[in-house]
Amino acid sequence: MPGDLLFAVLLQKEGISQKMRFDFSGMVGDGVALNVVEKGEHESAVVDASGKEYLQMTHTGEVSQNQEFIEHVVTNYVQSLA
């Protein structure tokens, strides 16, 4: 699974904060089950069943769960990669 899909999944679950940092650490193979885990008050990560991290997010500030805004951010992020 490419990083942009991991990014989209994490934002859908956690929302968008005023300040965010993302650290991608690997590609996900086919058939790997993933979970979003809270690593602390300001950190979340996408991990597999063995705890291997694929994407870590650090966030602070107000959080928006507005799905239209999240979709807009994800779409613009993916387009910037093209």
ChimeraX attribute file (.defattr): number of C-alpha atoms within 10 A of each C-alpha:
attribute: neighborCount
match mode: 1-to-1
recipient: residues
	/A:1	13
	/A:2	11
	/A:3	17
	/A:4	15
	/A:5	12
	/A:6	21
	/A:7	20
	/A:8	18
	/A:9	16
	/A:10	21
	/A:11	20
	/A:12	16
	/A:13	10
	/A:14	16
	/A:15	18
	/A:16	22
	/A:17	17
	/A:18	10
	/A:19	11
	/A:20	13
	/A:21	11
	/A:22	14
	/A:23	14
	/A:24	17
	/A:25	12
	/A:26	13
	/A:27	13
	/A:28	17
	/A:29	9
	/A:30	7
	/A:31	7
	/A:32	10
	/A:33	11
	/A:34	18
	/A:35	14
	/A:36	18
	/A:37	16
	/A:38	14
	/A:39	12
	/A:40	9
	/A:41	9
	/A:42	13
	/A:43	16
	/A:44	19
	/A:45	25
	/A:46	21
	/A:47	19
	/A:48	16
	/A:49	10
	/A:50	8
	/A:51	12
	/A:52	13
	/A:53	21
	/A:54	19
	/A:55	20
	/A:56	22
	/A:57	20
	/A:58	17
	/A:59	19
	/A:60	14
	/A:61	11
	/A:62	10
	/A:63	13
	/A:64	14
	/A:65	14
	/A:66	11
	/A:67	13
	/A:68	9
	/A:69	13
	/A:70	17
	/A:71	14
	/A:72	10
	/A:73	15
	/A:74	19
	/A:75	13
	/A:76	11
	/A:77	14
	/A:78	14
	/A:79	9
	/A:80	8
	/A:81	7
	/A:82	5
